[in-house]
Amino acid sequence: MFESLKERFEGVFSKLRGRGKLTPDDVSAALREVRRALLEADVNYKVVKDLVDAIKTRAVGADVLDSITPSQRVATIVYEELINIMGRDPVPLAISPKPPTVYMMVGLQGSGKTTTTVKIARRMSKSHKPLVVACDLRRPAAVEQLKVLAEGAGIAFFGPGQGERDPVAVAERAKDYAEDHLCDLILLDTAGRLQLDDELMAELDSMKRAAPPFETLLVVDSMTGQEAVEVSKTFHDRLALTGVVLTKMDGDARGGPALAIRAATGVPVKLAGVGERTEDLEPFDSKRMASRIMGMGDMVGLMEKLEQAAGMGDAERLAESMKRNKFTLEDMLVQLRQVKKLGPLDKVLEMLPIPGGVKALRGAEMDMSGLKRSEAIILSMTLKERRSPEIIKGGRRRRIARGSGTSVQQVNQVLAQYEQVKGMMKSLGRMGKPGSKSFKMPGIMKNLFKG
């Protein structure tokens, strides 16, 4: 997401850095490139105009043109104005003071509404008992899809009776079911259409009266481009939206809706889907989003991923290993599994402030199969071998290779990596406790992914 936009912005600011002092013409030329980049990213043209005008008003001021580092000042202004159009502060989901809280999920067909319903339910299940309700009785297999996803995520499900075709009646009965089963959060997965029509809106109006929602959330596919703004306006005019959830933010979309919806409708983007798994849902944070667009990375998001990957039990175990200065292959296995939890490596690298982005690291081998192979090799060892790797000699290495379906050379590589990590762990105590915000992942990620 935003890779092409980030590259264009990097090109714009690299040209400005080559000038000792900016003139109004320099700023105008740079803003023409910014405008072109935003339009190519499918940002609504009205939003682009307002954004560029706001940047220009600030960028041609004396404090910028006379600045010692004018290019940095212009970049800062662009960053701040991007935040302004997306909304300065994250807006969390609201909870009714009188349960149950009802969320009505709306959107066009194919936007990812059903999956997003379960993602939100799973996210909220940490502090609430959610119930997902199948109110999409038009799309084939929609009810079954919601049921399967809910069961996989451990979320309560309620659906229509045999042959029932009235989604409003299903929503009404869901309230009684929620009360009987002590569910304090109801999520209504409503029907969508390939395009907006009066029949859909009338159905949603009826459902809203039957089960008044505390949040009406529009699910928008971030790959729909400028059309997303018009869709958002139509839904908002009819249903008074309280928030937007953007899906497929991990894909190759150009990102226009993320930048434009808040500015065009006034409705905050509350959440962003960043993967296909039910846990792949993040709060939408304009500061972090703007940082990624500007090529500044997202270190806060990366640290959150590291903290989630380092479970408390594993963190305590690694901390104890550091304390005893006794790092074993069992500890290395824990670290391998933590890295796997982070998700695709290219998505993790997008969060680092690397000049040129992920493309700058194309020379590095980032094959997840290498990490899985290392895990298989360690699992093929006996408990004694994992705890005392020094006993692994020629015969043992051949047995481990056969057991893991690898070669002796690959076993040797894992043992060499272990020695490297072991050396690093001696100084890791100064970096903070694993799982804490001060924890830093050892710099071995490239090695772990090599065959």
C-alpha positions as CSV (number, residue, x, y, z in Angstrom):
1,M,0.0,0.0,0.0
2,F,1.2,3.5,-0.9
3,E,4.4,2.2,-2.4
4,S,4.1,4.1,-5.7
5,L,3.0,7.3,-3.8
6,K,5.9,7.0,-1.5
7,E,8.3,6.6,-4.4
8,R,6.9,9.7,-6.1
9,F,7.1,11.8,-2.9
10,E,10.7,10.6,-2.3
11,G,11.5,11.9,-5.9
12,V,9.9,15.3,-5.2
13,F,11.8,15.9,-2.0
14,S,15.1,14.6,-3.3
15,K,14.9,17.4,-6.0
16,L,14.2,20.0,-3.3
17,R,17.2,18.8,-1.2
18,G,19.4,19.5,-4.1
19,R,18.7,23.3,-3.8
20,G,20.2,25.4,-1.1
21,K,17.4,27.9,-1.0
22,L,13.9,27.6,-2.4
23,T,12.0,30.1,-4.6
24,P,8.2,30.3,-5.0
25,D,8.8,28.7,-8.4
26,D,10.6,25.7,-6.8
27,V,7.7,25.2,-4.4
28,S,5.1,25.4,-7.3
29,A,7.0,22.9,-9.3
30,A,7.2,20.5,-6.4
31,L,3.5,20.9,-5.6
32,R,2.6,20.1,-9.2
33,E,4.4,16.7,-8.7
34,V,2.7,16.2,-5.4
35,R,-0.7,16.9,-7.1
36,R,0.1,14.5,-9.9
37,A,1.2,11.8,-7.5
38,L,-2.0,12.1,-5.4
39,L,-4.3,12.0,-8.5
40,E,-2.4,8.9,-9.7
41,A,-3.1,7.3,-6.3
42,D,-6.8,7.7,-6.9
43,V,-7.3,10.5,-4.3
44,N,-10.5,12.4,-5.0
45,Y,-9.6,15.5,-7.1
46,K,-11.5,17.9,-4.8
47,V,-9.5,16.6,-1.9
48,V,-6.3,16.9,-3.8
49,K,-7.0,20.5,-4.6
50,D,-7.8,21.4,-1.0
51,L,-4.7,19.6,0.2
52,V,-2.3,21.2,-2.3
53,D,-3.8,24.7,-1.7
54,A,-3.2,24.2,2.1
55,I,0.4,23.1,1.5
56,K,1.1,25.9,-0.8
57,T,-0.3,28.5,1.6
58,R,2.2,27.4,4.3
59,A,5.1,26.4,2.0
60,V,5.5,29.9,0.3
61,G,5.8,31.6,3.7
62,A,9.1,33.4,4.6
63,D,9.8,30.9,7.4
64,V,10.1,28.2,4.8
65,L,11.8,30.0,1.9
66,D,14.4,31.5,4.3
67,S,14.9,28.4,6.2
68,I,18.3,26.7,6.4
69,T,16.7,23.4,5.5
70,P,13.7,24.4,3.3
71,S,13.2,21.0,1.8
72,Q,12.8,19.5,5.3
73,R,10.3,22.3,6.2
74,V,8.2,21.6,3.0
75,A,8.3,17.8,3.8
76,T,7.1,18.5,7.3
77,I,4.2,20.7,6.0
78,V,3.2,17.9,3.6
79,Y,3.3,15.4,6.4
80,E,1.2,17.6,8.7
81,E,-1.4,18.3,6.0
82,L,-1.7,14.6,5.2
83,I,-2.5,14.1,8.8
84,N,-5.1,16.9,8.8
85,I,-7.1,15.5,5.8
86,M,-7.1,11.9,7.3
87,G,-8.0,13.1,10.8
88,R,-5.5,14.1,13.5
89,D,-6.4,11.5,16.2
90,P,-7.5,7.9,16.0
91,V,-11.2,7.4,16.6
92,P,-12.0,4.2,18.5
93,L,-15.2,2.2,18.3
94,A,-17.9,3.4,20.7
95,I,-19.6,1.3,23.2
96,S,-23.2,2.0,24.4
97,P,-23.5,2.7,28.2
98,K,-26.6,0.5,28.0
99,P,-25.9,-3.0,26.6
100,P,-26.2,-4.6,24.2
101,T,-24.2,-2.4,21.8
102,V,-25.2,-2.9,18.2
103,Y,-22.9,-2.4,15.2
104,M,-24.5,-2.4,11.8
105,M,-22.0,-3.3,9.1
106,V,-22.9,-1.9,5.6
107,G,-21.1,-1.7,2.2
108,L,-21.1,-2.9,-1.3
109,Q,-20.8,-6.6,-2.2
110,G,-17.2,-7.7,-2.4
111,S,-15.9,-5.1,0.0
112,G,-15.0,-7.7,2.6
113,K,-17.9,-6.9,4.9
114,T,-18.4,-10.4,6.3
115,T,-14.8,-11.0,7.1
116,T,-14.5,-7.6,8.6
117,T,-17.5,-8.3,10.8
118,V,-15.7,-11.3,12.4
119,K,-12.4,-9.3,12.6
120,I,-14.1,-6.6,14.7
121,A,-15.8,-9.2,16.8
122,R,-12.6,-10.9,17.5
123,R,-10.9,-7.6,18.3
124,M,-13.6,-6.6,20.7
125,S,-13.8,-10.1,22.3
126,K,-10.9,-9.1,24.6
127,S,-13.2,-7.0,26.7
128,H,-16.7,-7.9,25.5
129,K,-18.8,-11.0,24.5
130,P,-19.7,-10.3,20.8
131,L,-22.4,-12.0,18.7
132,V,-22.2,-11.9,14.9
133,V,-25.6,-12.0,13.1
134,A,-26.1,-13.1,9.5
135,C,-28.5,-10.6,7.9
136,D,-27.2,-11.1,4.4
137,L,-29.8,-13.5,3.0
138,R,-29.3,-12.7,-0.6
139,R,-25.7,-13.6,-1.4
140,P,-25.3,-17.4,-1.8
141,A,-23.4,-19.0,1.1
142,A,-23.1,-15.6,2.9
143,V,-24.7,-17.1,6.1
144,E,-22.4,-20.2,6.0
145,Q,-19.3,-18.0,5.4
146,L,-20.1,-15.9,8.5
147,K,-20.8,-19.0,10.5
148,V,-17.5,-20.7,9.6
149,L,-15.4,-17.6,10.2
150,A,-17.1,-17.0,13.6
151,E,-16.5,-20.6,14.7
152,G,-12.9,-20.3,13.7
153,A,-12.5,-17.2,15.7
154,G,-14.4,-18.5,18.7
155,I,-17.2,-15.9,18.3
156,A,-20.9,-16.6,19.0
157,F,-23.1,-16.8,15.8
158,F,-26.8,-16.2,15.1
159,G,-28.5,-16.8,11.8
160,P,-31.8,-17.2,10.1
161,G,-34.1,-20.2,10.6
162,Q,-34.8,-22.7,7.9
163,G,-36.2,-20.9,4.8
164,E,-36.3,-17.5,6.6
165,R,-35.8,-14.6,4.2
166,D,-36.5,-11.5,6.2
167,P,-33.2,-10.0,7.5
168,V,-35.1,-7.4,9.7
169,A,-36.8,-10.3,11.6
170,V,-33.4,-12.0,12.1
171,A,-32.0,-8.8,13.5
172,E,-34.9,-8.4,15.9
173,R,-34.6,-12.0,17.2
174,A,-30.9,-11.6,17.6
175,K,-31.4,-9.1,20.4
176,D,-33.3,-11.7,22.4
177,Y,-30.7,-14.4,21.7
178,A,-27.9,-12.0,22.8
179,E,-29.7,-11.3,26.0
180,D,-30.3,-15.0,26.7
181,H,-26.6,-15.8,26.1
182,L,-25.2,-12.7,27.9
183,C,-23.7,-11.2,24.7
184,D,-23.2,-7.4,25.2
185,L,-22.1,-6.6,21.6
186,I,-24.1,-7.4,18.4
187,L,-22.7,-7.1,14.9
188,L,-25.1,-7.2,12.1
189,D,-23.6,-8.4,8.8
190,T,-26.0,-6.8,6.3
191,A,-26.5,-7.5,2.6
192,G,-24.6,-5.7,-0.1
193,R,-25.1,-5.0,-3.8
194,L,-22.8,-4.6,-6.7
195,Q,-24.0,-1.0,-6.8
196,L,-26.2,1.2,-4.7
197,D,-30.0,1.0,-5.2
198,D,-33.1,2.1,-3.4
199,E,-34.1,-1.5,-2.4
200,L,-30.8,-1.9,-0.5
201,M,-31.2,1.4,1.3
202,A,-34.8,0.7,2.2
203,E,-33.8,-2.6,3.7
204,L,-31.0,-1.0,5.8
205,D,-33.4,1.7,6.9
206,S,-35.8,-0.9,8.2
207,M,-33.1,-2.8,10.0
208,K,-31.8,0.4,11.6
209,R,-35.2,1.1,13.0
210,A,-35.7,-2.5,14.2
211,A,-32.3,-2.7,15.9
212,P,-30.9,0.8,16.4
213,P,-27.1,0.7,16.0
214,F,-24.7,2.5,18.2
215,E,-22.2,2.4,15.3
216,T,-23.0,2.3,11.6
217,L,-19.8,1.2,10.0
218,L,-19.2,1.3,6.2
219,V,-16.7,-1.2,4.9
220,V,-14.8,0.1,1.9
221,D,-12.5,-1.8,-0.4
222,S,-9.4,0.4,-0.6
223,M,-8.9,-0.7,-4.2
224,T,-12.1,0.9,-5.5
225,G,-10.4,4.3,-6.1
226,Q,-12.3,7.5,-6.3
227,E,-15.6,5.7,-6.4
228,A,-15.1,5.0,-2.7
229,V,-15.8,8.7,-1.9
230,E,-19.1,8.7,-3.7
231,V,-20.1,5.4,-2.2
232,S,-19.3,6.8,1.3
233,K,-21.3,10.0,0.6
234,T,-24.4,8.1,-0.5
235,F,-24.3,5.7,2.5
236,H,-23.7,8.6,4.9
237,D,-26.5,10.8,3.5
238,R,-29.0,7.9,3.9
239,L,-27.7,6.1,7.1
240,A,-25.7,8.7,9.0
241,L,-22.4,6.7,9.2
242,T,-20.4,6.8,12.4
243,G,-17.2,5.3,10.9
244,V,-15.4,3.6,8.0
245,V,-13.4,0.5,7.8
246,L,-10.9,0.2,5.0
247,T,-10.1,-3.3,3.7
248,K,-7.2,-4.8,1.7
249,M,-4.8,-2.2,3.0
250,D,-2.0,-4.8,2.6
251,G,-2.5,-5.1,-1.1
252,D,-1.3,-3.1,-4.1
253,A,-4.0,-0.5,-4.0
254,R,-2.9,3.1,-4.6
255,G,-4.5,4.2,-1.3
256,G,-6.8,7.0,-2.4
257,P,-9.8,6.2,-0.2
258,A,-7.5,6.3,2.9
259,L,-6.6,9.9,2.2
260,A,-9.9,11.1,0.9
261,I,-12.9,9.7,2.8
262,R,-12.5,11.7,6.0
263,A,-12.0,15.0,4.1
264,A,-14.9,14.4,1.7
265,T,-17.5,13.1,4.1
266,G,-16.4,14.1,7.6
267,V,-16.8,10.4,8.7
268,P,-13.7,9.1,10.5
269,V,-11.8,6.0,9.2
270,K,-11.7,3.9,12.4
271,L,-10.1,0.6,11.3
272,A,-7.9,-0.8,8.5
273,G,-7.8,-4.5,7.4
274,V,-4.2,-5.5,6.7
275,G,-4.5,-9.1,5.8
276,E,-6.8,-12.1,5.4
277,R,-6.6,-13.5,8.9
278,T,-9.2,-12.6,11.4
279,E,-6.6,-10.9,13.6
280,D,-5.4,-8.7,10.7
281,L,-7.2,-5.5,11.8
282,E,-5.6,-2.3,13.1
283,P,-6.8,1.0,14.4
284,F,-6.5,3.6,11.6
285,D,-3.8,6.1,12.7
286,S,-3.3,9.1,10.4
287,K,0.2,9.8,11.8
288,R,1.5,6.3,11.2
289,M,-0.2,6.3,7.7
290,A,1.4,9.6,6.8
291,S,4.8,8.4,8.0
292,R,4.6,5.5,5.7
293,I,3.6,7.6,2.8
294,M,6.5,10.0,3.4
295,G,9.0,7.1,3.6
296,M,9.5,7.5,7.3
297,G,8.3,4.0,8.2
298,D,6.0,3.0,11.0
299,M,8.2,2.1,14.0
300,V,5.3,2.3,16.4
301,G,3.4,-0.3,14.4
302,L,6.5,-2.5,14.1
303,M,7.1,-2.4,17.9
304,E,3.4,-3.4,18.4
305,K,3.9,-6.4,16.1
306,L,7.1,-7.4,18.0
307,E,5.3,-7.1,21.3
308,Q,2.4,-9.2,20.2
309,A,4.7,-11.8,18.7
310,A,6.6,-12.1,22.0
311,G,4.1,-13.9,24.2
312,M,4.5,-13.3,27.9
313,G,5.6,-16.9,28.5
314,D,8.2,-16.8,25.7
315,A,9.3,-13.4,26.8
316,E,9.9,-14.6,30.4
317,R,11.8,-17.6,29.1
318,L,14.1,-15.5,26.9
319,A,14.7,-13.1,29.7
320,E,15.7,-15.9,32.0
321,S,18.1,-17.3,29.3
322,M,19.7,-13.9,29.1
323,K,20.0,-13.7,32.9
324,R,21.7,-17.0,33.0
325,N,23.7,-16.3,29.9
326,K,22.5,-19.7,28.7
327,F,21.0,-19.4,25.2
328,T,20.0,-22.7,23.7
329,L,18.5,-24.0,20.4
330,E,15.2,-24.2,22.2
331,D,15.4,-20.4,22.8
332,M,16.3,-19.9,19.1
333,L,13.2,-22.0,18.2
334,V,11.1,-19.5,20.2
335,Q,12.6,-16.6,18.3
336,L,12.0,-18.3,14.9
337,R,8.3,-18.7,15.8
338,Q,8.1,-15.1,16.9
339,V,9.4,-13.9,13.6
340,K,6.8,-16.1,11.8
341,K,4.0,-14.4,13.8
342,L,5.0,-11.1,12.4
343,G,3.6,-12.1,9.0
344,P,5.2,-11.7,5.5
345,L,8.6,-10.2,5.8
346,D,8.1,-7.6,3.0
347,K,5.2,-6.2,5.0
348,V,7.3,-5.9,8.1
349,L,10.1,-4.2,6.1
350,E,7.6,-1.6,4.8
351,M,7.4,-0.4,8.4
352,L,11.1,0.4,8.6
353,P,12.4,3.8,7.4
354,I,14.5,2.4,4.6
355,P,15.4,4.8,1.7
356,G,13.9,3.4,-1.4
357,G,11.5,1.2,0.6
358,V,11.3,-2.6,0.3
359,K,12.7,-2.5,-3.3
360,A,16.0,-1.4,-1.8
361,L,16.3,-4.9,-0.2
362,R,15.5,-7.0,-3.2
363,G,19.0,-8.4,-3.2
364,A,18.3,-10.1,0.2
365,E,16.7,-13.5,0.1
366,M,13.4,-13.2,2.0
367,D,11.9,-16.7,1.4
368,M,9.7,-17.8,4.3
369,S,10.5,-21.4,3.4
370,G,14.0,-20.8,4.8
371,L,12.6,-20.0,8.2
372,K,10.3,-23.0,8.2
373,R,13.3,-25.2,7.2
374,S,15.3,-23.9,10.2
375,E,12.4,-24.7,12.4
376,A,12.1,-28.3,11.0
377,I,15.8,-28.9,11.6
378,I,15.6,-27.8,15.3
379,L,12.5,-29.9,15.8
380,S,14.4,-32.9,14.4
381,M,16.9,-32.7,17.3
382,T,16.6,-34.5,20.6
383,L,15.9,-32.4,23.7
384,K,19.5,-33.1,24.8
385,E,20.8,-31.8,21.5
386,R,18.8,-28.6,21.6
387,R,20.0,-27.9,25.1
388,S,23.6,-28.8,24.4
389,P,24.3,-28.1,20.7
390,E,28.0,-28.7,21.2
391,I,27.4,-32.5,21.1
392,I,26.0,-32.4,17.6
393,K,28.8,-33.9,15.5
394,G,28.9,-35.6,12.1
395,G,26.6,-38.6,12.8
396,R,24.0,-36.6,14.6
397,R,24.0,-34.0,11.9
398,R,23.3,-36.6,9.2
399,R,20.5,-38.0,11.3
400,I,19.0,-34.5,11.8
401,A,19.2,-33.9,8.1
402,R,17.3,-37.1,7.3
403,G,14.7,-36.4,9.9
404,S,14.0,-32.9,8.7
405,G,14.2,-33.6,4.9
406,T,17.2,-31.3,4.5
407,S,20.9,-31.6,3.9
408,V,23.9,-31.7,6.2
409,Q,25.0,-28.4,4.8
410,Q,21.6,-26.8,5.8
411,V,21.9,-28.3,9.3
412,N,25.4,-26.7,9.5
413,Q,23.9,-23.3,8.4
414,V,21.4,-23.4,11.3
415,L,24.1,-24.3,13.8
416,A,26.2,-21.4,12.5
417,Q,23.2,-19.1,12.8
418,Y,22.7,-20.3,16.3
419,E,26.3,-19.4,17.3
420,Q,25.8,-16.0,15.8
421,V,22.6,-15.4,17.7
422,K,24.2,-16.7,20.9
423,G,26.9,-14.1,20.6
424,M,24.4,-11.4,20.1
425,M,22.3,-12.5,23.1
426,K,25.2,-11.6,25.4
427,S,24.6,-7.9,24.8
428,L,20.8,-8.2,24.4
429,G,20.3,-7.5,28.1
430,R,21.0,-3.8,27.4
431,M,18.2,-3.7,24.9
432,G,15.3,-4.4,27.2
433,K,13.2,-7.3,28.2
434,P,11.6,-9.2,25.2
435,G,8.0,-8.3,24.9
436,S,8.5,-4.8,26.4
437,K,8.4,-1.6,24.4
438,S,12.2,-1.2,24.8
439,F,12.8,-4.7,23.3
440,K,14.8,-4.8,20.1
441,M,14.7,-7.8,17.8
442,P,18.2,-9.1,17.1
443,G,19.5,-8.1,13.7
444,I,19.6,-11.6,12.2
445,M,16.4,-11.6,10.2
446,K,18.1,-11.8,6.8
447,N,20.2,-14.8,7.9
448,L,17.1,-16.6,9.2
449,F,15.5,-16.5,5.8
450,K,18.5,-17.8,3.8
451,G,18.4,-21.3,2.6
